[in-house]
Amino acid sequence: MNDVSPVPGTEAEAKLRALLDIMARLRDPVSGCAWDVEQNHASIAPYAIEEAYEVAEAIASGDIGGLRDELGDLLLQVVFHSQMAAEAGTFTFADVAESISAKLIRRHPHIFADAAQRDARGQTIAWEAQKAEERAAKARAGVSALDGVAVTLPALTRAQKLSARAARVGFDWPNLADLFAKLDEEVAELQAEIPTAAPDRLADEMGDLLFVMANLCRKLGLDSEATLRAANAKFIRRFQSVEARLAAEGREPAEASLAEMEAHWAAVKSTETSSRGRD
């Protein structure tokens, strides 16, 4: 097995130790920060989600300096939770690091043990097989195949992950044709509920439709959340271009007709399409 022991006295180790010490001081019940002392796992849980999104945003925007800062903010959440757990005697930051290290070693036997070397595709297959084995062990212990998909995930992401978990045990549409048929079925059911205007029924059918759309993304190899984020960004870009075109005419969107705004929208879309064609 390869030596994966940390090199003592490294700069990274020293800086991490300093961060852990800072967090411990902030949590000191006598001399610490009142806000930090008052927090618990539940109260700061939303911050971890927020920081993860800010990391993703920095990556999407190509802001490497921002990525460094956002990763620091995300690391702080790990340190914060670990400090509170240490105070409660449940686990420490060292336990967290040990846990993920053990998992990485277990899932990479071609690196840390005697398994044959693999290419990226082979490693992906082996990784999924290892996770499947771990889930099977949990199933034998009475754990559901759907357990472990965090409730706090964005709804589209969670829908895609839940359906992927179900698909791994054979509960899935056999092909895209069946999935599109299901999509048509859900659209028809939503349309049938619209005349009743019953909010609970409309929400139920709309939820079914969105769940099928998340499944369609999965089948097409797309990330549903990233796909929708990209669509949001495209809408913002194009709408702001429409606003700019109207401003050049001395008008605001509220002063333009729908037909005029749609004409500007079509022009913006055409320009973007042409630009992509030249790239």
N, C-alpha and C positions, 0 to 999 in steps of 0.2 A: 504494500500500500504506500502511496506517495505521502511524503511528510507534509502535513498541512498545519503544523504547529505555528503559531504566530511568532514573529521575531520580536523578542522583548526590547523595550526601549525605543521603538520606532516613533517617528513624529506622529503618525496616525493614532497610535496607542496612547501617546501623551495627550493629544488633543481630545480624544474620546474620554479619557479619564477626567480631564478638566470639565468637559460637558456634564459628565455624571456627577461630579462634585458640585457644579453650579446648581444642578437640579435638586440635589439633596439639600443644599443650602436654602434654595427657594422654598422647599417644603418643610423646613425646620419650623415646628409648631411655636417656638419662642421668638426666634429672630428672623424667620422667613417672611416671604411676601404673603399678605393676608389672602389675596385672590388665589394664589397657587395652593395655599394650605387648604382652602375651602373646597377645592375640586375633588372629584372622584372619577372613576372610570366612565360612568355614564355621562357626566357633565361635559367631559372633553372629547367624547367619542365623535361628535360631529366635526371637530377640527381636523381629525385625521382624514376624514372624507374630503373636506374642503382642501386640505393641503395636497392630497393626491391629485385632485383636479387641477390645482395650480401647477403641479409638476407637469402634468400632461399638456397644459396650456403653454408652458414655457418651451416644451419640446416641439409642439405644433408650430409655434411662432419662430423657432430657430434661435431663441434667446438663451445662449449658453451661459452667460453670466447670471441670468434670471434662474436658469435651471439649477445652478450651484446653490443659490439662495433658497430656492423652493425645496430642494432636497434636504437642506439643513432644517427647514421648518418641519418637513415630514419626519426626519430623524428625531427631532425634539419630541414629537408625539410618542414615538417608541420609548424614548428615554423617560418621558413623563409617566407613561403607564407602568413601565418597569419599576420606577421609583416608588410609586404608590403600592405596587404589588410587594416590593421588598419590605415596605413598612408594615404590610399586613402579614408578612411571612409566607407568602404563597409562591413567588418566584422572583428572580432578579434579572437584570439585563444580561448577565452572563448565561443564565438559563435560556433566555431567548436566543442568544447567539449560538449556544450549544445545540438547541433544538433545530434551528434552520441548517446549521452545519451538518448535523447528523442526517437530515433529510436529503441535502444535496449529495452527500457521499453515498447514501443508500440508493439514490436514483441515478448515479453515474458510476456504476460498477466498471465500465470500460475505461474510466480514468483512475479510480481509486482502488480497484480490485483487479481480478484477472480476466474479466470479460473481454471479448474481442472488440477492437476499435469499430466505431460506427460513423457514418456520415451524418449530416444534419437530419435527413429524413429518417434514417434508422434510429437516431437518438430520440426523435419525436415519437416514433412508434414504441420504442422501449419505455420512454417516460410515461406514455399513456398506459402501457401494460402494467408498469409498476403502480401507478395510481389506481388502476382497476383492481389490482391484487389487494391494495390497501383498503379500497372500498368494499371488496368482497369479504375481507376479514371483518370489517365493521358490520356488514349485512348479516354475517353469521352470528354476530353479537347482538342482533336486533336493531341495527341502525339503518334508517331508510337511505335509499340511493340518492334522495334529494337533500339529505341532511348536509349541513356545512356550506350551503349556498347562502351567503349573508343576506339577512333581511334588509340591511341598510344600503345594499347596492342600488344603483339607479334601476327603475322598474324594467326598462328595456333590456339592460344587461342581465338582470336577474332572470327575466323570462327566457333569454337565450341560454343562459347557463342551466336553468331548470330543465329546459327541453333537451339540452345536450346530455344531461345526466340520465334522463328518461330514455333517450335514444341509445345510450350505451348498454342498456339492458333489453333492447329490442322494441321499445315503445316509441315508434316513429313512423312517419309517412314513408312508404317504400321508395317513392320517386317524386320528382317535382310536379308531375301531372296531378298526382293525388293531392299535393299541397295546394296547387292552384285551384283545384276543385273545392277544397275546404275553404280557401279564401273567398271564392264566389259564394259559397254557402253562408259564410259569416256576413258578407256584404248584404246578401238578400235578407238575412235575419235582422240586421240593423235597419235596413230600409223598412221592413215590416213593422218595426217598433216605433218609427218616427211619428206616424199619425197619432199614436196613443200619447206621445209626449210625457210618458212616465219616466222621470229622471233615473230611478233605480234600474229599470229595464234597459234604458238607453245606455247607461254606464256599463251594465253587464255585457251587452252585445258589443259595445265599442271596445271593452277590455278584451273580449274574445278575438276581435279583429286585430287589435294590436299584438296580441300574443301570437297569432298566426303570422303576422308580418315579421316578428322577431324570429320565428322559426324559419321563415323564408330566407332571411339574412343568413342564418346559420347554414342552411342548405347550400347557399350560394358562396359560402366561405367569407361572408362579410361580418364585420362587427356592427351590430345594430346601433349601438350608442354612438360609435364613431361616425357611422353613416348619417345618422340624424344630425350630429354636430356639424358635419360638413354641409348638410343641406341648410342648416340654420345660418352658417357662415355665408353660404351662397346667397341666401335670401337677403341677409343684411347688406351684403356687397351690392347686390342689384337694386335693392330698394333705395339705398343711399345714393346710388347713381341716378335713379329716377328723381330723387329730391334735388340733386345737383343740377340736373337738366332743367327742372322746373325753376330752380332759383336763377338760372341763367336767363330765363324768360321773365324774371321778376315776380314769380308766383310761388306759393306754397302748395303742398299736396292737397290741403283742405279746399283750396280755391280751384282745383282742377277736377274735371269729370273723371269717372272711372275709365271711360273710353280713352281719354287723353293719357292717363297714367298707364294704361295697358299698352298704348302705342309706344310710350317711352320705354316701358319694360321690354317690349319686343325688340326695340332698337338696341338696348343695352345687351340683351341676350344674344342678338345677332353679332354685335361687336365682339363679345367674349368668344363666341363660337368661331368667328373668323380668325381671332388672335390665336386660338388653340390650333387652328388649321395651319397657321404659318410657322408654329413652333416646331 
